[in-house]
Amino acid sequence: MQAEQLISAHRGAAENPPNRFEKIHLEPDAEWNLDEDSLPRTQFFKDHSKTVIARNDSPDVGFTASLNPYRGCEHGCIYCYARPTHEYLGFSAGLDFESKIMVKEDAPELLRAELMSPKWQPQVIFLSGVTDCYQPVERKLKLTRRCLEVLVEFRNPVFIITKNQLVTRDIDLLSELARHRAAAVWLSITTLDPGLRKIMEPRTAPPAARLAAVRELAQAGIPVGVNIAPIVPGLTDHELPAILQAAAEAGATAAGYTVVRLPYAVAPLFEKWLATHFPDRKEKVLNRLRSLRGGKLNDPQWGTRMRGEGIFAEQIGQMFEVARRKAGIQNDGNELSLAAFRRPPGAQLSLFS
């Protein structure tokens, strides 16, 4: 078996395309061979960031403050729009993105310091906004949980979006925030097909597990929604009504969607993935994407980049609205409140303990 074929059975990307900021790129030998014991292993590196709350000014995403305990994501979703962010670190947007993970070990302490600052204006913090805060290593490191403990201490509202059932581990903390209308969780569900999930999002929770997480969160009284993201026209768009129905039956009270976008190195990675796994549908998918993006595979323009434009974009939007109403999802109950925010006595002392 060729190296790339073997890697593709375990990862989303099977190669490392050149970093657009680097002049030198390492090309593996054509005769490069791997076996199961020598596959690329995930490596973790300490991130030395001095702050953890990132600011966003895009009108498309619905938040201004986010917290990402990890840079890079072992979930390995082939379509992930965040892959090019790894190029700022000197890595590749391909295999590096999902196998070289930067860990913000001091994230909880940095978060506490930022919330204690008089400059902090209480607002919703998104976990994560870029990479998944419940990716596999979180089970061991518990950075997201420790950040949630800080948010509970300050009663600062948090909105979580994830593809991992691990979020249910933290129901105790989320329930405490939900008492103050200060927590909501959305599960991203791209497909209900476990086989497609395995090759498109190889290290995420299976669809049934994500729906189980929706059910468990809803039963705990935590506002929960589902994001059908991203929709891949010609590959997953037909599943939209079924996903919404399953989400509603599990207890979701809100839903949204985005259409896949392929910035920078993500486009060639996605094209190669289609050629490997869906050669018969490759041109259909790519042509449909071009019809949404003004003839290109990606259009970064604010206002349209999340859903595209044109007749197919309108059809997807109409199908979503009809299916959402039919499923009985009213898109209510996920509004968060800032009223309970506080700076607890003694919190400053904990910075130096």
QUIBEL-V779666 format. One record per backbone hydrogen bond with DSSP energy under -1.0 kcal/mol. CO is the residue of the C=O (numbers start at 1). NH is the residue of the N-H. E is the energy in kcal/mol with one decimal. If there is no record, write none. Layout:
BEGIN
CO|NH|E + CO|NH|E
END
This chain:
BEGIN
2|6|-2.2 + 3|7|-2.6 + 4|8|-2.5 + 7|10|-2.3 + 7|11|-2.1 + 15|95|-1.9 + 19|22|-1.5 + 29|32|-2.3 + 35|38|-1.6 + 43|101|-2.9 + 45|103|-3.4 + 54|66|-2.0 + 64|56|-1.9 + 65|126|-2.3 + 66|54|-3.0 + 69|104|-2.5 + 71|102|-2.8 + 73|76|-1.2 + 75|203|-2.3 + 77|80|-1.5 + 80|83|-1.3 + 82|85|-1.8 + 83|86|-1.9 + 84|87|-1.3 + 86|89|-1.2 + 86|91|-1.8 + 87|90|-1.3 + 96|100|-2.6 + 97|73|-1.6 + 99|43|-3.8 + 101|45|-2.7 + 102|71|-2.4 + 103|47|-3.2 + 103|105|-1.5 + 104|107|-2.0 + 106|110|-2.7 + 107|111|-2.6 + 108|112|-2.3 + 109|113|-2.0 + 110|114|-2.1 + 111|115|-2.3 + 112|116|-1.8 + 117|120|-1.7 + 125|159|-2.3 + 126|67|-2.9 + 127|161|-2.1 + 132|135|-1.2 + 135|138|-2.4 + 136|139|-1.6 + 137|140|-1.1 + 137|141|-2.7 + 138|142|-2.0 + 142|146|-2.1 + 143|147|-2.2 + 144|148|-2.3 + 145|149|-2.1 + 146|150|-1.4 + 147|151|-2.2 + 148|152|-2.6 + 149|153|-2.0 + 150|154|-1.8 + 151|155|-1.1 + 151|156|-1.8 + 154|342|-2.2 + 157|125|-2.1 + 158|184|-1.5 + 159|127|-2.5 + 160|186|-3.0 + 162|188|-2.5 + 163|205|-1.6 + 164|167|-1.4 + 165|168|-2.3 + 166|169|-2.0 + 167|170|-1.5 + 168|171|-1.5 + 170|174|-2.5 + 171|175|-2.7 + 172|176|-1.4 + 173|177|-2.0 + 174|178|-2.6 + 175|179|-1.4 + 177|180|-1.6 + 177|182|-2.0 + 178|181|-1.9 + 181|337|-3.3 + 182|158|-2.0 + 184|160|-2.6 + 185|225|-2.2 + 186|162|-1.9 + 187|227|-2.3 + 193|197|-2.5 + 194|198|-1.7 + 196|200|-2.2 + 197|201|-2.8 + 200|78|-2.2 + 201|204|-1.9 + 206|210|-1.9 + 207|211|-2.2 + 208|212|-2.0 + 209|213|-1.9 + 210|214|-2.1 + 211|215|-2.2 + 212|216|-2.5 + 213|217|-2.6 + 214|218|-2.5 + 215|219|-2.4 + 216|220|-1.2 + 217|222|-2.3 + 218|221|-1.6 + 223|185|-2.4 + 224|253|-2.6 + 225|187|-2.3 + 226|256|-1.8 + 227|189|-2.2 + 227|229|-1.5 + 228|258|-1.6 + 231|260|-2.5 + 232|235|-2.4 + 232|236|-2.9 + 232|237|-1.1 + 236|239|-2.0 + 237|240|-1.4 + 239|243|-2.5 + 240|244|-2.2 + 241|245|-2.2 + 242|246|-2.4 + 243|247|-2.5 + 244|248|-2.4 + 245|249|-2.2 + 246|250|-1.3 + 247|252|-2.5 + 253|331|-1.0 + 253|332|-1.4 + 254|226|-1.9 + 256|228|-2.9 + 258|231|-2.9 + 263|266|-2.3 + 264|267|-1.1 + 265|269|-1.6 + 266|270|-2.8 + 267|271|-2.6 + 268|272|-2.2 + 269|273|-2.1 + 270|274|-2.5 + 271|275|-2.2 + 272|276|-1.9 + 273|277|-2.7 + 274|278|-2.7 + 278|281|-1.3 + 278|282|-1.1 + 281|285|-2.6 + 282|286|-2.6 + 283|287|-2.7 + 284|288|-2.1 + 285|289|-2.2 + 286|290|-2.4 + 287|291|-1.8 + 289|293|-1.2 + 290|295|-3.4 + 292|309|-1.7 + 293|296|-1.2 + 301|304|-1.4 + 301|305|-1.8 + 304|308|-3.2 + 306|259|-3.6 + 310|314|-2.2 + 311|315|-2.2 + 312|316|-2.3 + 313|317|-2.3 + 314|318|-2.5 + 315|319|-2.6 + 316|320|-2.5 + 317|321|-2.2 + 318|322|-2.4 + 319|323|-2.5 + 320|324|-2.8 + 321|325|-2.2 + 322|326|-2.4 + 323|327|-2.1 + 324|329|-2.1 + 338|341|-1.6 + 344|347|-1.8 + 346|350|-1.3 + 348|351|-1.3 + 349|352|-1.7
END
